[in-house]
Amino acid sequence: MTIKVGDKLPNATISQATAEGPRPIQTDDLFKGKTVALFALPGAFTPTCSAKHLPGFKQLAPELKAKGVDTIACLSVNDAFVMKAWGEDQAVGDDIIMLGDGNGDFTTAIGLEMDGSKFGMGKRSQRYSMIVKDGVVAELNVEQGGEFRVSAADYLLAQL
């Protein structure tokens, strides 16, 4: 079943690369008591993700935070090391938390997985963005296959 507005997000373990190595993060802890702008994409270093999706959130990070967002998080079904390298490549600094859902546990739990096997990518996340308030989905924007519009940072900013 696909998550929808008003649903509480399920708890799952995702990870973030740190100087000490990969750090497991429980999604319950990530979202608890905060307003989080979460966006997910099919893969780090992929064309649309690198040229538009992540850069848009980097550019609009100050405006998102000014509208009450405590945390901006980027999630992909990649490992934490790849997400860290991509964040460094894109110079996101501390503006965006780069999170790996390496096994796709969170992505599958919310029903937003996709099969990218025909592109040699295996199971991945659909492209989406959401506003999460204290663990509950307040806004959810899932792209149709191949599109990039409703998951963009400017679209999400207009929803705040």
Residue, then its C-alpha position, 0 to 999 in steps of 0.5 A: m500500500t502506498i503512503k498517503v497524506g495523513d498517514k504516519l510514516p513507518n519506522a525503518t532503518i536508513s543510514q548516513a555516512t559519517a567520519e566514524g562510518p555509516r550511522p544507522i538512523q531510525t526514521d522515527d527519530l529522524f521525523k519525531g518532533k520536526t518538520v522535514a522536507l524529504f525528497a527521494l529519487p531513483g539514484a545518486f549521480t543520475p542525470t535529472c537527480s544531479a542536474k535538477h532535483l538535488p540542486g533545486f533543494k540546495q538552492l531553496a534550502p534557506e527559503l524552505k527553512a524560513k518557512g518552518v522546515d527543520t530538516i531537508a533530507c535526500l533519500s535514495v536506494n543507494d548506500a550511505f557512502v554513495m550518498k555522502a560522495w554525491g552530497e560532496d560532489q554537489a556541495v550540499g554542506d549542512d543544508i541537506i542530510m544525505l541518506g541511504d536506504g541501501n536495502g530499500d526497506f523504507t522505500t518499500a514500507i511506504g510503497l514507493e519502490m520502482d523496478g529499474s531493472k530494464f535500466g540495470m538499476g534494480k529496485r529503486s525509489q520513485r521520485y517524490s517529495m513530501i512534507v512530514k510533520d512529527g512523523v505524519v505526511a502533510e504533503l506528498n508529491v509523487e512523479q509520474g514515470g519520467e517526469f520532474r515537476v511535482s517533486a521539485a523544491d519550488y513546488l514543495l516550497a509553494q505548499l508550505 
